[in-house]
Amino acid sequence: MSSDSARTDRAIGAMIFAAFGAAWLEAWVWLSQPEQWWRYLLVAAGGAALLGLALRSYRRQRGAELQSPPSAQQRRNGRLFHIINIGQWVVILIGANVLNNIGLGAWDIPFIILVIGAHFLPLAHLFRRPGHYLTGMAMVLFAVVYPFTAAGPRSTLGPLGAGLILWASALWALWSSFRSAPPGYD
């Protein structure tokens, strides 16, 4: 994988982390302070800023990647990426349904965070992104620990922590993308 392609991939990852982090943080605002409308705007502005930086990095790097068609390995990785993501959503839907049907609906959010974190582990291997291991393990560990705080599994700490982990991962991916930029990159 060329360095331009690696930077492009990091920018795409930053976009995904920024968007999903913002979604988790918007859920946190909705669950904890729904009447504080300005907090929705702050989260949206933060998400838009991260997304904008990631998009800028992506556009700068994308030109080199468009010059050659995707390799067989890239096509294979793309298929596996989709399978892993579909599997994640299937596990979430089935698991949340089971939890609700057995009277453990309070554990939905920790379960969802755990599955999302776990899905980063095969993606880290697939795309050779060690940072995804850190993101995945942070989310898994967080999902296992936070429900046992005084606030319990229904705590708004869940969406807040998940959102912050994803935004930290977006910042890391952005930093990695800009850090390895070619000379003259502003």
Residue pairs with C-beta under 8 A, 6 or more apart in sequence:
1 9
1 128
2 64
2 65
3 180
4 61
4 64
4 65
4 182
5 61
5 64
5 65
6 180
7 57
7 61
7 176
7 177
7 180
7 181
8 58
8 61
8 62
8 64
8 65
9 127
9 129
10 57
10 129
10 173
10 174
10 176
10 177
11 54
11 55
11 57
11 58
11 61
11 173
11 174
11 177
12 54
12 58
13 129
13 132
13 169
13 170
13 173
14 50
14 53
14 54
14 57
14 170
14 171
14 173
14 174
14 177
15 51
15 54
15 55
15 58
15 170
17 50
17 135
17 166
17 167
17 169
17 170
17 173
18 47
18 50
18 51
18 54
18 166
18 167
18 170
19 47
19 51
20 166
21 47
21 50
21 162
21 163
21 164
21 165
21 166
21 167
21 169
21 170
22 43
22 44
22 46
22 47
22 50
22 51
22 163
22 167
23 163
24 159
24 160
24 162
24 163
24 166
25 43
25 46
25 47
25 159
25 160
25 163
25 164
25 167
26 40
26 43
26 44
27 159
27 163
28 156
28 159
28 160
28 163
29 36
29 39
29 40
29 43
30 40
31 156
31 159
32 156
32 160
33 39
43 163
46 167
50 167
50 170
50 171
50 174
53 174
54 170
54 173
54 174
54 177
57 174
57 177
57 178
60 181
60 185
61 177
70 78
77 126
77 127
80 122
80 126
81 123
81 126
81 127
84 119
84 122
84 123
84 126
85 119
87 119
88 115
88 116
88 119
91 115
92 111
92 112
92 115
92 116
95 111
95 115
96 108
96 111
96 112
99 105
99 107
99 108
99 111
100 108
106 152
106 153
106 154
107 147
107 153
109 153
109 154
109 158
109 159
110 143
110 144
110 146
110 147
110 153
110 158
111 143
113 139
113 142
113 143
113 158
113 161
113 162
114 139
114 140
114 143
114 144
116 139
116 162
117 135
117 136
117 137
117 138
117 139
117 140
117 141
117 142
117 143
118 136
118 140
119 136
120 132
120 133
120 135
120 136
120 139
121 132
121 133
121 136
121 137
123 129
123 132
123 136
124 130
124 131
124 132
124 133
124 136
131 169
131 172
131 173
131 176
134 169
135 165
135 166
135 169
138 165
139 162
139 165
142 161
142 162
142 165
143 158
146 153
146 155
146 157
146 158
146 161
147 153
147 155
147 158
149 155
149 157
151 157
178 185
